[in-house]
Structures are given as C-alpha cells and as structure tokens.
Amino acid sequence: MKIRLQVPMLLFLLIVPLYPGCRTDNPEIRQAVTNQLQRYPESSLQDIYKSFFQDEFGPGHLLEDTAGARNYLEYELSEMASSGNHVAEPCGVGKNFYRVPLDLVKDGIISDNSLFSAFMESASSFRLPDIELWKKKWVEIVIVIERMNLNLPNFDEDKKSLADMHRQGETAVHHSQQYEELYKPHYRILGKEEWERLQERNAIPNNQ
C-alpha cells in the first residue's frame, strides 16, 4: 500500500529539521500567545510578532536619535489620556523586556525622567541578538500558533507579509491599525531588570 503525503505536510517535514531546536509545541510560546489574546483579543499575527520581537530586541533599534526619543515621549504624554493602566506586561515570553504603560507617568506614580533613564539604560545595556537566529525563532513561533487554531484575523496575509519582510532584511513592525484603534497603546519598553528596579524604587505593586 502506497502512502501519499499531502504537499503542505511534506513541506512541513522538510522545513522543521532545518532549524536546530525547533519545536512544534513550545509551552512558553503557547502561554505567551494565550496571554496576549486574553489582554487584547483582537490582536493579529502582526501584533503577536511585535510582542515577541520586542522581547528579543527591546528598544535599542529605536534610539538612533536620543533627543528625538525624549521629545517624542513628552509629546506622547501631552497628547494621551490615562486609562488607569499601571500594569507592566512582559513582551513575548518575558525573558528580557517589559512594556511599561505611560499611564504610570501620566498619573504621577513615576516621573518622566525616571522612566526615560530606565528606557535609555535598557537600550544601552542589551546586546542585540542575531537577526538570522531571530528569523528561525519566528518560524518556530508561527508553527506553534498554527497548531493552536486561533483563527486570527488576516492570518495568511500577515504570515506572508512578515515572511516577505524577513526576506528583504527587515524585522521591525508597527502595531496593526485595528490594534491601535481599539487599544490605543502608550508604553515604553524597559529591560526586565530596569523595570524591577524602577518598580522597587517607586513602590509599584507587582500586580500583573
């Protein structure tokens, strides 16, 4: 009896062994994706990508213009309205970086100087990971997400767009338009250690 493999399965079996350590059911990835969708149920694959990317790369790629980064923080604070969100969220699986809401500054819990200093420390103290290794990690993340059967909006389009972006040597993305409109994100990326020090100095509860 001959057994015929469907083309997608055959491609899957050929692709996965190319990446050492690639797992098709990584519980850390599954939990991180689940957490993201619990907080932001209208997230797209692009938004999930951004969270995992931020945990790998932090804010370092944003700091070519330090003065501009400071000015934009002041502008964003002046334009935003606080939603009362004082909970920092781990990026991706939470190994390296956190999203710290600007509401903490807007509501007077921490100063803008303290936040920006921690932001700068986070950017300067973290060594950027290998881009090619990140691309391979993203392949693993996508495989796990596909196995979760989440029915994410525009999944196929986002998957192709992100793959095309990687082939062109690009890595950073914005939040999706839908995410921006629904959740109006205002935060800065801080290293895990920098956030914990800031949290301790300002007696911010660990209420994730």
MDTraj code that builds the backbone (N, CA, C; nanometers):
import mdtraj as md
import numpy as np

residues = "MET LYS ILE ARG LEU GLN VAL PRO MET LEU LEU PHE LEU LEU ILE VAL PRO LEU TYR PRO GLY CYS ARG THR ASP ASN PRO GLU ILE ARG GLN ALA VAL THR ASN GLN LEU GLN ARG TYR PRO GLU SER SER LEU GLN ASP ILE TYR LYS SER PHE PHE GLN ASP GLU PHE GLY PRO GLY HIS LEU LEU GLU ASP THR ALA GLY ALA ARG ASN TYR LEU GLU TYR GLU LEU SER GLU MET ALA SER SER GLY ASN HIS VAL ALA GLU PRO CYS GLY VAL GLY LYS ASN PHE TYR ARG VAL PRO LEU ASP LEU VAL LYS ASP GLY ILE ILE SER ASP ASN SER LEU PHE SER ALA PHE MET GLU SER ALA SER SER PHE ARG LEU PRO ASP ILE GLU LEU TRP LYS LYS LYS TRP VAL GLU ILE VAL ILE VAL ILE GLU ARG MET ASN LEU ASN LEU PRO ASN PHE ASP GLU ASP LYS LYS SER LEU ALA ASP MET HIS ARG GLN GLY GLU THR ALA VAL HIS HIS SER GLN GLN TYR GLU GLU LEU TYR LYS PRO HIS TYR ARG ILE LEU GLY LYS GLU GLU TRP GLU ARG LEU GLN GLU ARG ASN ALA ILE PRO ASN ASN GLN".split()
xyz = np.array([
    [0.0847, -0.1215, 0.0000],
    [0.0000, 0.0000, 0.0000],
    [0.0877, 0.1256, 0.0000],
    [0.0632, 0.2152, -0.0946],
    [0.1403, 0.3380, -0.1018],
    [0.0744, 0.4474, -0.0178],
    [0.1564, 0.5191, 0.0542],
    [0.1058, 0.6301, 0.1356],
    [0.1498, 0.7601, 0.0720],
    [0.0547, 0.8438, 0.0407],
    [0.0847, 0.9722, -0.0214],
    [0.0786, 1.0837, 0.0825],
    [0.1852, 1.1613, 0.0903],
    [0.1850, 1.2775, 0.1790],
    [0.1312, 1.3973, 0.1035],
    [0.0404, 1.4723, 0.1652],
    [-0.0046, 1.5956, 0.1046],
    [0.1117, 1.6947, 0.0996],
    [0.1110, 1.7829, 0.0023],
    [0.2226, 1.8754, -0.0173],
    [0.2517, 1.9602, 0.1059],
    [0.1494, 2.0218, 0.1730],
    [0.1807, 2.1024, 0.2923],
    [0.2517, 2.0210, 0.4005],
    [0.2077, 1.8962, 0.4233],
    [0.2728, 1.8142, 0.5251],
    [0.4149, 1.7797, 0.4845],
    [0.4356, 1.7512, 0.3563],
    [0.5693, 1.7192, 0.3081],
    [0.6624, 1.8377, 0.3292],
    [0.6139, 1.9590, 0.2967],
    [0.6944, 2.0788, 0.3176],
    [0.7261, 2.0995, 0.4649],
    [0.6272, 2.0716, 0.5501],
    [0.6467, 2.0853, 0.6951],
    [0.7595, 1.9934, 0.7417],
    [0.7576, 1.8673, 0.6950],
    [0.8586, 1.7704, 0.7370],
    [0.9965, 1.8073, 0.6854],
    [0.9995, 1.8774, 0.5712],
    [1.1277, 1.9186, 0.5160],
    [1.1816, 2.0433, 0.5850],
    [1.0925, 2.1345, 0.6232],
    [1.1355, 2.2627, 0.6782],
    [1.1806, 2.2511, 0.8226],
    [1.1021, 2.1822, 0.9072],
    [1.1299, 2.1805, 1.0519],
    [1.2709, 2.1340, 1.0851],
    [1.3250, 2.0260, 1.0205],
    [1.4595, 1.9840, 1.0577],
    [1.5681, 2.0846, 1.0241],
    [1.5379, 2.1867, 0.9421],
    [1.6393, 2.2853, 0.9079],
    [1.6779, 2.3711, 1.0275],
    [1.5939, 2.3765, 1.1290],
    [1.6173, 2.4666, 1.2414],
    [1.6433, 2.3865, 1.3687],
    [1.7698, 2.3793, 1.4116],
    [1.8018, 2.3047, 1.5335],
    [1.7234, 2.3596, 1.6514],
    [1.6658, 2.2714, 1.7292],
    [1.5909, 2.3133, 1.8472],
    [1.4506, 2.3579, 1.8179],
    [1.4095, 2.3562, 1.6912],
    [1.2742, 2.3995, 1.6566],
    [1.1734, 2.3006, 1.7117],
    [1.0745, 2.3509, 1.7876],
    [0.9734, 2.2654, 1.8482],
    [0.8370, 2.3067, 1.7976],
    [0.7519, 2.2075, 1.7792],
    [0.6196, 2.2379, 1.7248],
    [0.5161, 2.2589, 1.8338],
    [0.5528, 2.2447, 1.9612],
    [0.4569, 2.2663, 2.0693],
    [0.5304, 2.3197, 2.1918],
    [0.5811, 2.4407, 2.1798],
    [0.6565, 2.5034, 2.2871],
    [0.5592, 2.5666, 2.3864],
    [0.5538, 2.5173, 2.5114],
    [0.4543, 2.5676, 2.6076],
    [0.4749, 2.7148, 2.6429],
    [0.5992, 2.7645, 2.6423],
    [0.6231, 2.9063, 2.6720],
    [0.5612, 2.9948, 2.5642],
    [0.5769, 2.9551, 2.4401],
    [0.5195, 3.0317, 2.3299],
    [0.3676, 3.0275, 2.3375],
    [0.3125, 2.9084, 2.3588],
    [0.1669, 2.8946, 2.3680],
    [0.1108, 2.9834, 2.4776],
    [0.1760, 2.9860, 2.5941],
    [0.1258, 3.0657, 2.7059],
    [0.1364, 3.2144, 2.6757],
    [0.2466, 3.2564, 2.6123],
    [0.2634, 3.3974, 2.5789],
    [0.1571, 3.4432, 2.4795],
    [0.1275, 3.3598, 2.3805],
    [0.0245, 3.3942, 2.2823],
    [-0.1120, 3.3984, 2.3491],
    [-0.1392, 3.3015, 2.4367],
    [-0.2658, 3.2987, 2.5100],
    [-0.2823, 3.4247, 2.5945],
    [-0.1753, 3.4653, 2.6642],
    [-0.1806, 3.5867, 2.7457],
    [-0.2104, 3.7096, 2.6601],
    [-0.1453, 3.7171, 2.5448],
    [-0.1669, 3.8314, 2.4551],
    [-0.3128, 3.8397, 2.4136],
    [-0.3714, 3.7262, 2.3782],
    [-0.5091, 3.7269, 2.3289],
    [-0.6101, 3.7465, 2.4416],
    [-0.5728, 3.7111, 2.5629],
    [-0.6606, 3.7407, 2.6761],
    [-0.6651, 3.8907, 2.7019],
    [-0.5505, 3.9567, 2.6918],
    [-0.5458, 4.1021, 2.7140],
    [-0.6017, 4.1784, 2.5939],
    [-0.5678, 4.1307, 2.4750],
    [-0.6021, 4.2020, 2.3520],
    [-0.6597, 4.1022, 2.2504],
    [-0.7847, 4.0656, 2.2667],
    [-0.8434, 3.9579, 2.1855],
    [-0.8482, 3.9864, 2.0360],
    [-0.8373, 4.1123, 1.9959],
    [-0.8403, 4.1446, 1.8529],
    [-0.6999, 4.1536, 1.7933],
    [-0.6011, 4.1000, 1.8633],
    [-0.4640, 4.1011, 1.8109],
    [-0.4547, 4.0206, 1.6826],
    [-0.3708, 4.0676, 1.5925],
    [-0.3400, 3.9942, 1.4701],
    [-0.2043, 3.9260, 1.4862],
    [-0.1657, 3.8472, 1.3863],
    [-0.0330, 3.7861, 1.3878],
    [0.0750, 3.8936, 1.3920],
    [0.0522, 4.0049, 1.3260],
    [0.1464, 4.1163, 1.3270],
    [0.1676, 4.1681, 1.4693],
    [0.0598, 4.1772, 1.5475],
    [0.0713, 4.2260, 1.6852],
    [0.1443, 4.1251, 1.7738],
    [0.1183, 3.9976, 1.7495],
    [0.1892, 3.8936, 1.8247],
    [0.3374, 3.8971, 1.7903],
    [0.3667, 3.9112, 1.6612],
    [0.5059, 3.9233, 1.6166],
    [0.5747, 4.0384, 1.6904],
    [0.5087, 4.1527, 1.6982],
    [0.5698, 4.2704, 1.7606],
    [0.6079, 4.2424, 1.9054],
    [0.5216, 4.1724, 1.9782],
    [0.5499, 4.1420, 2.1182],
    [0.6730, 4.0522, 2.1323],
    [0.6800, 3.9459, 2.0527],
    [0.7958, 3.8561, 2.0587],
    [0.9225, 3.9277, 2.0116],
    [0.9090, 4.0091, 1.9080],
    [1.0230, 4.0855, 1.8577],
    [1.0774, 4.1790, 1.9653],
    [0.9878, 4.2447, 2.0379],
    [1.0303, 4.3369, 2.1424],
    [1.1042, 4.2649, 2.2549],
    [1.0664, 4.1407, 2.2844],
    [1.1372, 4.0674, 2.3887],
    [1.2780, 4.0295, 2.3444],
    [1.3000, 4.0152, 2.2149],
    [1.4323, 3.9838, 2.1627],
    [1.5192, 4.1090, 2.1462],
    [1.4595, 4.2193, 2.0997],
    [1.5369, 4.3349, 2.0579],
    [1.5215, 4.4572, 2.1469],
    [1.4161, 4.4617, 2.2292],
    [1.3976, 4.5755, 2.3177],
    [1.3874, 4.7073, 2.2424],
    [1.4265, 4.8174, 2.3066],
    [1.4140, 4.9493, 2.2425],
    [1.5402, 4.9938, 2.1700],
    [1.6426, 4.9099, 2.1646],
    [1.7715, 4.9533, 2.1108],
    [1.7645, 5.0046, 1.9697],
    [1.6803, 4.9410, 1.8864],
    [1.6726, 4.9813, 1.7462],
    [1.6001, 5.1148, 1.7280],
    [1.5451, 5.1693, 1.8374],
    [1.4697, 5.2950, 1.8282],
    [1.5519, 5.4170, 1.8666],
    [1.6743, 5.3957, 1.9137],
    [1.7463, 5.5053, 1.9783],
    [1.8595, 5.5646, 1.8950],
    [1.8402, 5.5748, 1.7654],
    [1.9393, 5.6425, 1.6835],
    [1.9408, 5.7922, 1.7154],
    [1.8265, 5.8440, 1.7628],
    [1.8132, 5.9870, 1.7941],
    [1.7607, 5.9992, 1.9375],
    [1.8531, 6.0137, 2.0321],
    [1.8156, 6.0193, 2.1740],
    [1.7282, 6.1409, 2.2047],
    [1.7666, 6.2561, 2.1508],
    [1.6883, 6.3779, 2.1756],
    [1.5489, 6.3631, 2.1178],
    [1.5411, 6.3044, 1.9994],
    [1.4104, 6.2827, 1.9370],
    [1.3241, 6.1891, 2.0190],
    [1.3870, 6.0849, 2.0769],
    [1.3130, 5.9900, 2.1598],
    [1.2573, 6.0586, 2.2840],
    [1.3373, 6.1492, 2.3415],
    [1.2926, 6.2226, 2.4606],
    [1.1787, 6.3177, 2.4244],
    [1.1951, 6.3876, 2.3136],
    [1.0912, 6.4815, 2.2711],
    [0.9606, 6.4099, 2.2402],
    [0.9727, 6.2921, 2.1799],
    [0.8501, 6.2196, 2.1450],
    [0.7798, 6.1681, 2.2697],
    [0.8567, 6.1302, 2.3716],
    [0.7956, 6.0886, 2.4982],
    [0.7142, 6.2041, 2.5559],
    [0.7713, 6.3244, 2.5574],
    [0.6998, 6.4396, 2.6108],
    [0.5746, 6.4700, 2.5286],
    [0.5878, 6.4564, 2.3964],
    [0.4721, 6.4811, 2.3095],
    [0.3619, 6.3788, 2.3354],
    [0.4004, 6.2523, 2.3435],
    [0.3004, 6.1468, 2.3645],
    [0.2289, 6.1648, 2.4978],
    [0.3040, 6.2002, 2.6018],
    [0.2432, 6.2225, 2.7329],
    [0.1451, 6.3399, 2.7302],
    [0.1790, 6.4420, 2.6537],
    [0.0916, 6.5595, 2.6479],
    [-0.0370, 6.5309, 2.5709],
    [-0.0319, 6.4370, 2.4777],
    [-0.1462, 6.4091, 2.3915],
    [-0.2376, 6.2986, 2.4447],
    [-0.1834, 6.2082, 2.5259],
    [-0.2604, 6.0908, 2.5689],
    [-0.3477, 6.1217, 2.6895],
    [-0.4516, 6.0412, 2.7044],
    [-0.5333, 6.0427, 2.8262],
    [-0.5075, 5.9128, 2.9003],
    [-0.4922, 5.9202, 3.0308],
    [-0.4655, 5.7992, 3.1079],
    [-0.5876, 5.7083, 3.1090],
    [-0.5605, 5.5790, 3.0944],
    [-0.6667, 5.4789, 3.1075],
    [-0.6598, 5.4104, 3.2438],
    [-0.5656, 5.4566, 3.3286],
    [-0.5506, 5.3967, 3.4609],
    [-0.4769, 5.2641, 3.4600],
    [-0.4090, 5.2341, 3.3506],
    [-0.3347, 5.1081, 3.3407],
    [-0.1973, 5.1249, 3.4048],
    [-0.1741, 5.0560, 3.5146],
    [-0.0471, 5.0651, 3.5864],
    [0.0246, 4.9308, 3.5898],
    [-0.0113, 4.8417, 3.4981],
    [0.0436, 4.7061, 3.4975],
    [0.1414, 4.6891, 3.3822],
    [0.2668, 4.6608, 3.4134],
    [0.3657, 4.6327, 3.3094],
    [0.3446, 4.4906, 3.2574],
    [0.3596, 4.4740, 3.1275],
    [0.3352, 4.3443, 3.0638],
    [0.4635, 4.2890, 3.0047],
    [0.4902, 4.1606, 3.0245],
    [0.6078, 4.1020, 2.9602],
    [0.5913, 4.0986, 2.8096],
    [0.6976, 4.1299, 2.7386],
    [0.6985, 4.1134, 2.5932],
    [0.7270, 3.9671, 2.5609],
    [0.6579, 3.9122, 2.4633],
    [0.6818, 3.7732, 2.4262],
    [0.6699, 3.6822, 2.5454],
    [0.7728, 3.5994, 2.5667],
    [0.7713, 3.5076, 2.6809],
    [0.8266, 3.5735, 2.8070],
    [0.8614, 3.7023, 2.7994],
    [0.9014, 3.7769, 2.9188],
    [1.0409, 3.7479, 2.9698],
    [1.1311, 3.7066, 2.8823],
    [1.2672, 3.6763, 2.9262],
    [1.3518, 3.8028, 2.9426],
    [1.3262, 3.9036, 2.8605],
    [1.4171, 4.0182, 2.8555],
    [1.3525, 4.1542, 2.8801],
    [1.2330, 4.1780, 2.8248],
    [1.1769, 4.3119, 2.8257],
    [1.0294, 4.3146, 2.8647],
    [0.9894, 4.4342, 2.9160],
    [0.8504, 4.4587, 2.9556],
    [0.7980, 4.5854, 2.8866],
    [0.6679, 4.5860, 2.8627],
    [0.6001, 4.7080, 2.8190],
    [0.5505, 4.7800, 2.9440],
    [0.6016, 4.8999, 2.9672],
    [0.5646, 4.9765, 3.0859],
    [0.4711, 5.0892, 3.0429],
    [0.3461, 5.0905, 3.0922],
    [0.2482, 5.1881, 3.0449],
    [0.2833, 5.3308, 3.0853],
    [0.2629, 5.4226, 2.9929],
    [0.2884, 5.5639, 3.0215],
    [0.1873, 5.6209, 3.1199],
    [0.0799, 5.5475, 3.1456],
    [-0.0164, 5.5890, 3.2484],
    [0.0527, 5.6087, 3.3835],
    [0.1584, 5.5319, 3.4104],
    [0.2318, 5.5449, 3.5360],
    [0.2918, 5.6845, 3.5499],
    [0.3349, 5.7410, 3.4372],
    [0.3880, 5.8774, 3.4386],
    [0.2735, 5.9777, 3.4399],
    [0.1757, 5.9558, 3.3565],
    [0.0620, 6.0476, 3.3445],
    [-0.0103, 6.0633, 3.4776],
    [-0.0161, 5.9557, 3.5560],
    [-0.0871, 5.9589, 3.6840],
    [0.0047, 5.9921, 3.8016],
    [0.1300, 6.0303, 3.7730],
    [0.2202, 6.0788, 3.8771],
    [0.2813, 5.9716, 3.9640],
    [0.2785, 5.8467, 3.9210],
    [0.3347, 5.7384, 4.0019],
    [0.4861, 5.7311, 3.9850],
    [0.5339, 5.7549, 3.8637],
    [0.6777, 5.7683, 3.8390],
    [0.6983, 5.8943, 3.7550],
    [0.8193, 5.9481, 3.7578],
    [0.8473, 6.0698, 3.6814],
    [0.8877, 6.0332, 3.5389],
    [0.8705, 6.1294, 3.4504],
    [0.9129, 6.1065, 3.3123],
    [1.0643, 6.0897, 3.3043],
    [1.1385, 6.1595, 3.3905],
    [1.2844, 6.1453, 3.3921],
    [1.3255, 6.0045, 3.4329],
    [1.2584, 5.9510, 3.5344],
    [1.2905, 5.8157, 3.5808],
    [1.2622, 5.7133, 3.4725],
    [1.1479, 5.7279, 3.4075],
    [1.1130, 5.6339, 3.3019],
    [1.2115, 5.6420, 3.1857],
    [1.2450, 5.7641, 3.1448],
    [1.3342, 5.7781, 3.0301],
    [1.4744, 5.7277, 3.0623],
    [1.5206, 5.7500, 3.1835],
    [1.6520, 5.6989, 3.2235],
    [1.6557, 5.5471, 3.2182],
    [1.5482, 5.4845, 3.2681],
    [1.5400, 5.3383, 3.2640],
    [1.5311, 5.2880, 3.1202],
    [1.4615, 5.3646, 3.0373],
    [1.4489, 5.3332, 2.8955],
    [1.5858, 5.3352, 2.8281],
    [1.6654, 5.4384, 2.8568],
    [1.7992, 5.4507, 2.7992],
    [1.8911, 5.3404, 2.8495],
    [1.8828, 5.3100, 2.9773],
    [1.9639, 5.2020, 3.0328],
    [1.9301, 5.0689, 2.9660],
    [1.8016, 5.0475, 2.9442],
    [1.7568, 4.9236, 2.8815],
    [1.8137, 4.9101, 2.7408],
    [1.8147, 5.0202, 2.6683],
    [1.8622, 5.0186, 2.5293],
    [2.0125, 4.9988, 2.5222],
    [2.0857, 5.0630, 2.6134],
    [2.2318, 5.0601, 2.6047],
    [2.2930, 4.9342, 2.6639],
    [2.2221, 4.8688, 2.7557],
    [2.2813, 4.7544, 2.8257],
    [2.2510, 4.6211, 2.7589],
    [2.1630, 4.6216, 2.6587],
    [2.1239, 4.4953, 2.5973],
    [2.1942, 4.4777, 2.4638],
    [2.2502, 4.3602, 2.4435],
    [2.3190, 4.3295, 2.3189],
    [2.2198, 4.2701, 2.2194],
    [2.2147, 4.3287, 2.1009],
    [2.1179, 4.2821, 2.0021],
    [2.1471, 4.1382, 1.9610],
    [2.0428, 4.0559, 1.9549],
    [2.0617, 3.9164, 1.9131],
    [2.0857, 3.9049, 1.7631],
    [2.1230, 3.7869, 1.7208],
    [2.1494, 3.7595, 1.5803],
    [2.0197, 3.7616, 1.4993],
    [2.0184, 3.8401, 1.3903],
    [1.8979, 3.8550, 1.3091],
    [1.8557, 3.7215, 1.2474],
    [1.9520, 3.6460, 1.1968],
    [1.9183, 3.5184, 1.1332],
    [1.8593, 3.4209, 1.2344],
    [1.9139, 3.4226, 1.3560],
    [1.8589, 3.3362, 1.4603],
    [1.7166, 3.3778, 1.4935],
    [1.6900, 3.5091, 1.4960],
    [1.5545, 3.5573, 1.5226],
    [1.4580, 3.5084, 1.4145],
    [1.4979, 3.5121, 1.2911],
    [1.4115, 3.4654, 1.1819],
    [1.3742, 3.3179, 1.2019],
    [1.4702, 3.2387, 1.2465],
    [1.4431, 3.0970, 1.2714],
    [1.3491, 3.0797, 1.3908],
    [1.3685, 3.1630, 1.4930],
    [1.2779, 3.1576, 1.6084],
    [1.1356, 3.1906, 1.5658],
    [1.1215, 3.2885, 1.4767],
    [0.9880, 3.3266, 1.4333],
    [0.9200, 3.2126, 1.3579],
    [0.9954, 3.1357, 1.2810],
    [0.9387, 3.0182, 1.2133],
    [0.8794, 2.9229, 1.3171],
    [0.9504, 2.9016, 1.4272],
    [0.9004, 2.8142, 1.5338],
    [0.7735, 2.8715, 1.5953],
    [0.7734, 3.0023, 1.6207],
    [0.6561, 3.0657, 1.6814],
    [0.5342, 3.0506, 1.5916],
    [0.5506, 3.0713, 1.4620],
    [0.4389, 3.0586, 1.3681],
    [0.3848, 2.9163, 1.3671],
    [0.4730, 2.8185, 1.3697],
    [0.4291, 2.6783, 1.3709],
    [0.3437, 2.6503, 1.4947],
    [0.3888, 2.7012, 1.6107],
    [0.3117, 2.6822, 1.7346],
    [0.1757, 2.7497, 1.7231],
    [0.1730, 2.8712, 1.6723],
    [0.0466, 2.9445, 1.6584],
    [-0.0486, 2.8715, 1.5646],
    [0.0021, 2.8197, 1.4566],
    [-0.0824, 2.7463, 1.3620],
    [-0.1450, 2.6238, 1.4285],
    [-0.0705, 2.5583, 1.5139],
    [-0.1225, 2.4401, 1.5836],
    [-0.2281, 2.4760, 1.6881],
    [-0.2329, 2.6033, 1.7281],
    [-0.3311, 2.6474, 1.8270],
    [-0.4685, 2.6747, 1.7652],
    [-0.4766, 2.6818, 1.6322],
    [-0.6050, 2.7028, 1.5623],
    [-0.6818, 2.8230, 1.6183],
    [-0.6199, 2.9383, 1.6118],
    [-0.6746, 3.0578, 1.6767],
    [-0.7676, 3.1408, 1.5883],
    [-0.7660, 3.1163, 1.4603],
    [-0.8495, 3.1931, 1.3678],
    [-0.8205, 3.3431, 1.3792],
    [-0.6937, 3.3782, 1.3754],
    [-0.6532, 3.5183, 1.3852],
    [-0.6955, 3.5946, 1.2595],
    [-0.7330, 3.7214, 1.2737],
    [-0.7731, 3.7998, 1.1555],
    [-0.6556, 3.8184, 1.0595],
    [-0.6831, 3.8016, 0.9305],
    [-0.5830, 3.8237, 0.8250],
    [-0.4559, 3.7411, 0.8464],
    [-0.4730, 3.6202, 0.9018],
    [-0.3551, 3.5408, 0.9376],
    [-0.2665, 3.5125, 0.8169],
    [-0.3239, 3.4615, 0.7095],
    [-0.2433, 3.4235, 0.5931],
    [-0.1717, 3.5438, 0.5329],
    [-0.2443, 3.6569, 0.5261],
    [-0.1832, 3.7781, 0.4705],
    [-0.0671, 3.8258, 0.5582],
    [-0.0878, 3.8253, 0.6903],
    [0.0186, 3.8684, 0.7813],
    [0.1375, 3.7731, 0.7765],
    [0.1103, 3.6451, 0.7705],
    [0.2183, 3.5461, 0.7656],
    [0.3051, 3.5697, 0.6428],
    [0.2419, 3.5900, 0.5286],
    [0.3166, 3.6152, 0.4046],
    [0.3912, 3.7483, 0.4109],
    [0.3247, 3.8518, 0.4619],
    [0.3868, 3.9831, 0.4703],
    [0.5111, 3.9806, 0.5592],
    [0.5035, 3.9117, 0.6726],
    [0.6173, 3.9029, 0.7637],
    [0.7310, 3.8217, 0.7019],
    [0.6965, 3.7142, 0.6312],
    [0.7992, 3.6336, 0.5639],
    [0.8682, 3.7159, 0.4546],
    [0.7904, 3.7929, 0.3778],
    [0.8473, 3.8793, 0.2740],
    [0.9388, 3.9840, 0.3364],
    [0.8959, 4.0398, 0.4482],
    [0.9743, 4.1403, 0.5181],
    [1.1095, 4.0831, 0.5595],
    [1.1099, 3.9614, 0.6133],
    [1.2351, 3.8974, 0.6537],
    [1.3254, 3.8712, 0.5345],
    [1.2668, 3.8301, 0.4235],
    [1.3483, 3.8056, 0.3043],
    [1.4152, 3.9332, 0.2551],
    [1.3516, 4.0461, 0.2806],
    [1.4065, 4.1751, 0.2395],
    [1.5033, 4.2330, 0.3430],
    [1.5272, 4.1579, 0.4517],
    [1.6217, 4.2015, 0.5536],
    [1.5646, 4.2958, 0.6571],
    [1.4315, 4.3085, 0.6614],
    [1.3674, 4.3959, 0.7582],
    [1.3099, 4.3132, 0.8730],
    [1.2962, 4.3758, 0.9909],
    [1.2495, 4.2999, 1.1074],
    [1.1435, 4.3714, 1.1914],
    [1.1464, 4.5032, 1.1981],
    [1.0573, 4.5760, 1.2895],
    [0.9228, 4.6059, 1.2235],
    [0.8167, 4.6028, 1.3042],
    [0.6822, 4.6352, 1.2551],
    [0.6117, 4.7268, 1.3557],
    [0.5045, 4.7904, 1.3091],
    [0.4156, 4.8660, 1.3964],
    [0.3031, 4.7739, 1.4432],
    [0.2263, 4.8199, 1.5420],
    [0.1016, 4.7518, 1.5729],
    [0.0091, 4.7606, 1.4518],
    [-0.0810, 4.6653, 1.4404],
    [-0.1798, 4.6718, 1.3333],
    [-0.2718, 4.7918, 1.3563],
    [-0.3330, 4.8378, 1.2501],
    [-0.4233, 4.9531, 1.2606],
    [-0.5394, 4.9232, 1.3551],
    [-0.5920, 4.8015, 1.3479],
    [-0.7041, 4.7643, 1.4345],
    [-0.6630, 4.7676, 1.5808],
    [-0.5428, 4.7175, 1.6100],
    [-0.4915, 4.7182, 1.7473],
    [-0.4770, 4.8623, 1.7973],
    [-0.4203, 4.9480, 1.7132],
    [-0.4021, 5.0882, 1.7508],
    [-0.5360, 5.1540, 1.7834],
    [-0.6349, 5.1300, 1.6992],
    [-0.7650, 5.1948, 1.7175],
    [-0.8387, 5.1427, 1.8406],
    [-0.8298, 5.0126, 1.8656],
    [-0.9043, 4.9528, 1.9762],
    [-0.8377, 4.9754, 2.1117],
    [-0.7044, 4.9615, 2.1160],
    [-0.6349, 4.9568, 2.2451],
    [-0.5510, 5.0811, 2.2745],
    [-0.5280, 5.1642, 2.1744],
    [-0.4556, 5.2908, 2.1940],
    [-0.3325, 5.2713, 2.2842],
    [-0.2361, 5.1936, 2.2393],
    [-0.1209, 5.1615, 2.3245],
    [-0.0284, 5.2807, 2.3477],
    [0.0063, 5.3022, 2.4741],
    [0.1045, 5.4041, 2.5128],
    [0.1965, 5.3398, 2.6157],
    [0.3168, 5.3065, 2.5751],
    [0.4103, 5.2401, 2.6661],
    [0.5531, 5.2640, 2.6182],
    [0.6488, 5.2278, 2.7044],
    [0.7885, 5.2223, 2.6654],
    [0.8423, 5.0852, 2.7045],
    [0.9380, 5.0375, 2.6259],
    [0.9991, 4.9082, 2.6513],
    [1.1153, 4.9255, 2.7485],
    [1.1095, 4.8529, 2.8608],
    [1.2188, 4.8529, 2.9580],
    [1.2703, 4.7113, 2.9751],
    [1.4009, 4.7010, 3.0002],
    [1.4584, 4.5720, 3.0348],
    [1.3963, 4.5195, 3.1635],
    [1.3937, 4.3911, 3.1767],
    [1.3325, 4.3292, 3.2945],
    [1.3962, 4.3814, 3.4236],
    [1.5292, 4.3869, 3.4267],
    [1.5982, 4.4342, 3.5466],
    [1.5721, 4.5819, 3.5715],
    [1.5733, 4.6635, 3.4661],
    [1.5483, 4.8072, 3.4810],
    [1.4061, 4.8326, 3.5313],
    [1.3112, 4.7539, 3.4808],
    [1.1735, 4.7688, 3.5274],
    [1.1612, 4.7300, 3.6747],
    [1.2245, 4.6220, 3.7153],
    [1.2142, 4.5771, 3.8536],
    [1.2760, 4.6784, 3.9491],
    [1.3872, 4.7415, 3.9083],
    [1.4477, 4.8463, 3.9930],
    [1.3555, 4.9674, 4.0024],
    [1.2991, 5.0082, 3.8897],
    [1.2067, 5.1219, 3.8893],
    [1.0838, 5.0910, 3.9740],
    [1.0368, 4.9704, 3.9643],
    [0.9197, 4.9258, 4.0398],
    [0.9480, 4.9306, 4.1901],
    [1.0668, 4.8852, 4.2289],
    [1.1033, 4.8834, 4.3712],
    [1.1209, 5.0247, 4.4253],
    [1.1870, 5.1114, 4.3475],
    [1.2118, 5.2489, 4.3941],
    [1.0834, 5.3277, 4.4126],
    [0.9826, 5.2955, 4.3327],
    [0.8581, 5.3714, 4.3382],
    [0.7431, 5.2948, 4.4050],
    [0.7777, 5.1818, 4.4689],
    [0.6791, 5.1016, 4.5426],
    [0.5574, 5.0696, 4.4572],
    [0.5828, 5.0262, 4.3345],
    [0.4732, 4.9882, 4.2443],
    [0.4422, 4.8418, 4.2681],
    [0.3178, 4.8069, 4.2997],
    [0.2841, 4.6656, 4.3264],
    [0.3076, 4.5776, 4.2049],
    [0.3461, 4.4541, 4.2304],
    [0.3638, 4.3570, 4.1229],
    [0.2294, 4.2900, 4.0984],
    [0.1426, 4.3593, 4.0254],
    [0.0038, 4.3134, 4.0120],
    [-0.0292, 4.2696, 3.8699],
    [0.0621, 4.1996, 3.8074],
    [0.0362, 4.1515, 3.6731],
    [-0.0786, 4.0521, 3.6757],
])
top = md.Topology()
chain = top.add_chain()
for i, resn in enumerate(residues, 1):
    res = top.add_residue(resn, chain, resSeq=i)
    for name in ("N", "CA", "C"):
        top.add_atom(name, md.element.get_by_symbol(name[0]), res)
traj = md.Trajectory(xyz[None], top)
